[in-house]
Every structure is written in C-alpha cells, then in structure tokens.
Amino acid sequence: MAISVGSLFSLIIVLLVIGLLVWLAFYILGALGPPEPVATIIRVIVVVVAVLLLITVLLNLAGIGTGFKITQLLGPVIA
C-alpha cells in the first residue's frame, strides 16, 4: 500500500485542525468555568468527537470507506 505525499500532507493538516479545535474547546471551557459536572461532561464529549473524527480520517486513509469525508467538511479551512 503506497501513500502519496498529497494524502500525507492532507492528513497532517486535518490532524492539526482537529487538534487546534480540541485545544480551543478546552481553553474556552477553562476560561468560562462552568460548574464541575457540566465541565466534565463537555470535556468527555469533545474528546469523544475528536477520537471519532480521528478514526474516520485514518480509516479513509487506509481505504476503508466510511461514507463520511472529513476533508470535505474541513475543505474551506484547508483551502
């Protein structure tokens, strides 16, 4: 299985965007300071969504179709 340079570059950009969004969500959550049970629930939801997006990106890179293309969702961000 050969991976092209373009797909690796796209993967790196998508991972950076996902990481930046997760960091931003944690930063805003820390700045707003909601009560502790709510903050924990929001953190768990952010992590679960980030992991699902990461799994989708890696499955698409491996050639296993999931029907969801994260690069189309983040197309305006990447371009």
C-alpha positions as CSV (number, residue, x, y, z in Angstrom):
1,M,0.0,0.0,0.0
2,A,1.5,3.3,-1.1
3,I,0.5,6.6,0.4
4,S,1.0,9.7,-1.7
5,V,2.7,12.8,-0.4
6,G,-0.5,14.8,-1.0
7,S,-2.6,12.5,1.2
8,L,0.0,12.7,4.0
9,F,0.1,16.4,3.7
10,S,-3.7,16.5,3.8
11,L,-3.7,14.1,6.8
12,I,-1.2,16.4,8.7
13,I,-3.4,19.5,8.1
14,V,-6.6,17.7,9.1
15,L,-4.9,16.5,12.3
16,L,-3.6,19.9,13.1
17,V,-7.1,21.4,12.6
18,I,-8.7,18.8,14.8
19,G,-6.0,19.3,17.5
20,L,-6.4,23.1,17.3
21,L,-10.2,22.8,17.7
22,V,-9.9,20.5,20.7
23,W,-7.4,22.8,22.3
24,L,-9.6,25.8,21.7
25,A,-12.6,24.0,23.2
26,F,-10.6,23.1,26.3
27,Y,-9.3,26.7,26.5
28,I,-12.8,28.2,26.2
29,L,-14.1,25.7,28.7
30,G,-11.4,26.7,31.2
31,A,-12.0,30.4,30.6
32,L,-15.7,30.2,31.1
33,G,-15.5,28.0,34.1
34,P,-18.9,26.2,34.2
35,P,-19.7,24.1,37.3
36,E,-17.7,20.9,37.6
37,P,-20.2,18.2,36.5
38,V,-21.0,20.2,33.3
39,A,-17.4,20.9,32.5
40,T,-16.5,17.2,32.8
41,I,-19.4,16.2,30.5
42,I,-18.3,18.8,27.9
43,R,-14.7,17.6,28.1
44,V,-15.8,14.0,27.5
45,I,-18.0,15.0,24.6
46,V,-15.2,17.0,23.0
47,V,-12.7,14.1,23.4
48,V,-15.2,11.5,22.0
49,V,-16.0,13.6,18.9
50,A,-12.2,14.2,18.3
51,V,-11.5,10.5,18.6
52,L,-14.3,9.6,16.2
53,L,-13.0,12.2,13.7
54,L,-9.5,10.8,14.0
55,I,-10.7,7.2,13.5
56,T,-12.7,8.4,10.4
57,V,-9.7,10.1,8.9
58,L,-7.4,7.1,9.5
59,L,-10.0,4.7,8.1
60,N,-10.4,6.8,5.0
61,L,-6.6,7.0,4.6
62,A,-6.4,3.2,4.8
63,G,-9.0,2.9,2.1
64,I,-11.9,1.6,4.2
65,G,-14.9,3.7,3.2
66,T,-16.9,5.1,6.0
67,G,-19.2,7.4,3.9
68,F,-18.0,10.4,5.8
69,K,-15.3,12.6,4.3
70,I,-13.7,14.8,6.9
71,T,-11.7,16.6,4.2
72,Q,-14.9,17.8,2.6
73,L,-16.1,19.1,5.9
74,L,-12.9,20.9,6.5
75,G,-12.4,21.9,2.9
76,P,-12.9,25.7,3.4
77,V,-10.4,25.5,6.3
78,I,-7.7,23.7,4.3
79,A,-8.1,25.7,1.1
